[in-house]
Amino acid sequence: MELKFVESKNIIAMGYDDDTQTMAVQFKGGKVYHYHHVPRDLYETVRDAPSIGREFAYSIRDQFDGVLQ
């Protein structure tokens, strides 16, 4: 899955795989986590948010289990 750089204090890049509904998030420390069963529209909401980190924390972090890759 291709990760694209984003403007955020804590997140470097994000990506999404439609076939598996997996959202990948790379954090400033370099670690990449995969969040499974994330609907595409929710990924797009986070990606397009004025504050990606805040929206990620609200919509993804506590709602989906992240798996370190």
Residue frames relative to the residue before (quaternion, step in Angstrom):
aa qw qx qy qz dx dy dz
M 1.0000 0.0000 0.0000 0.0000 0.00 0.00 0.00
E 0.3910 -0.7192 0.5309 0.2191 3.54 -0.97 0.89
L 0.2152 -0.7557 0.6070 0.1190 3.54 -0.96 0.95
K 0.1774 -0.7797 0.5941 0.0875 3.55 -0.99 0.87
F 0.5237 -0.6518 0.4585 0.3011 3.53 -0.97 0.93
V 0.1038 -0.7820 0.6136 0.0346 3.54 -1.12 0.81
E 0.4788 -0.6378 0.5233 0.3000 3.55 -1.30 0.41
S 0.3513 0.7125 -0.5314 0.2940 3.56 -0.30 1.27
K 0.5421 -0.6249 0.4540 0.3308 3.57 -1.17 0.56
N 0.8126 0.2804 -0.1171 0.4974 3.60 0.97 -0.79
I 0.7219 0.3814 -0.2213 0.5333 3.58 1.21 -0.42
I 0.3150 -0.7594 0.5440 0.1678 3.57 -0.86 1.01
A 0.8121 -0.0801 0.1282 0.5635 3.55 0.78 -1.05
M 0.1313 -0.7724 0.6178 0.0667 3.53 -1.32 0.46
G 0.0019 -0.7849 0.6195 0.0119 3.53 -1.26 0.46
Y 0.1850 -0.7807 0.5898 0.0920 3.55 -1.29 0.29
D 0.1671 -0.7575 0.6246 0.0904 3.55 -1.10 0.82
D 0.3756 -0.7635 0.4866 0.1980 3.57 -0.52 1.23
D 0.6373 0.5635 -0.3385 0.4020 3.59 0.97 -0.80
T 0.7935 0.2767 -0.1333 0.5253 3.59 0.98 -0.82
Q 0.3336 -0.7513 0.4861 0.2967 3.58 1.32 -0.14
T 0.3897 0.7105 -0.4765 0.3410 3.53 0.96 1.00
M 0.1832 -0.7564 0.6226 0.0818 3.51 -0.96 1.01
A 0.1582 -0.7787 0.6023 0.0768 3.57 -0.84 0.99
V 0.0593 -0.7890 0.6115 -0.0043 3.54 -0.98 0.92
Q 0.1373 -0.7707 0.6182 0.0710 3.57 -0.83 1.03
F 0.2552 -0.7906 0.5461 0.1083 3.53 -0.71 1.15
K 0.7316 -0.4540 0.2929 0.4159 3.57 -1.28 0.40
G 0.6635 0.5113 -0.3086 0.4506 3.61 1.01 -0.70
G 0.6005 -0.5950 0.3421 0.4103 3.58 1.30 -0.13
K 0.5615 0.6106 -0.3961 0.3936 3.59 1.18 -0.35
V 0.2037 -0.7622 0.6063 0.0997 3.53 -1.13 0.81
Y 0.1093 -0.7814 0.6136 0.0327 3.54 -0.87 1.03
H 0.2317 -0.7422 0.6129 0.1407 3.53 -1.17 0.73
Y 0.1420 -0.7663 0.6248 0.0468 3.54 -0.95 0.99
H 0.2322 -0.8231 0.5116 0.0820 3.56 -0.51 1.26
H 0.8258 0.2401 -0.2090 0.4656 3.53 -1.31 0.59
V 0.3650 0.7041 -0.5101 0.3328 3.56 1.08 0.78
P 0.4012 -0.7112 0.5129 0.2648 3.63 -0.66 0.98
R 0.6021 -0.5951 0.3934 0.3585 3.58 -1.04 0.80
D 0.6583 0.5195 -0.3327 0.4313 3.60 0.87 -0.83
L 0.6308 0.5139 -0.3372 0.4735 3.60 1.09 -0.61
Y 0.6078 0.5327 -0.3402 0.4807 3.60 1.05 -0.76
E 0.6794 0.4920 -0.2904 0.4604 3.59 0.88 -0.94
T 0.6011 0.5515 -0.3519 0.4591 3.58 1.08 -0.67
V 0.6692 0.4781 -0.2956 0.4860 3.58 0.91 -0.90
R 0.6669 0.5289 -0.2975 0.4324 3.59 0.84 -1.01
D 0.7707 0.3751 -0.1783 0.4832 3.58 0.96 -0.87
A 0.4472 0.7172 -0.4398 0.3038 3.59 1.26 -0.01
P 0.5860 -0.5734 0.4371 0.3699 3.61 -1.14 0.57
S 0.7580 0.1355 -0.0869 0.6321 3.57 1.15 -0.71
I 0.2930 -0.7927 0.5126 0.1520 3.56 -0.11 1.33
G 0.6637 0.5249 -0.3077 0.4350 3.58 0.90 -0.91
R 0.6632 0.4957 -0.2997 0.4739 3.56 0.94 -0.88
E 0.6784 0.4793 -0.2972 0.4709 3.59 0.89 -0.90
F 0.6114 0.5420 -0.3417 0.4645 3.60 1.05 -0.74
A 0.6679 0.5061 -0.3010 0.4552 3.57 0.86 -0.97
Y 0.6974 0.4781 -0.2641 0.4641 3.57 0.96 -0.86
S 0.8085 0.3541 -0.1428 0.4478 3.58 0.79 -1.07
I 0.7976 0.3153 -0.1382 0.4954 3.58 1.03 -0.71
R 0.6854 0.5472 -0.3188 0.3594 3.59 0.57 -1.17
D 0.7923 0.3027 -0.1635 0.5039 3.59 0.77 -0.95
Q 0.6571 0.5250 -0.3045 0.4471 3.59 1.26 -0.09
F 0.7810 0.2239 -0.0931 0.5755 3.60 1.17 -0.64
D 0.4466 -0.6706 0.5156 0.2917 3.58 -1.08 0.67
G 0.2468 -0.7704 0.5739 0.1276 3.55 -0.86 1.01
V 0.1848 -0.7758 0.5983 0.0777 3.54 -0.96 0.96
L 0.3870 -0.7251 0.5230 0.2256 3.57 -0.69 1.12
Q 0.2200 -0.7925 0.5603 0.0977 3.56 -0.83 1.02
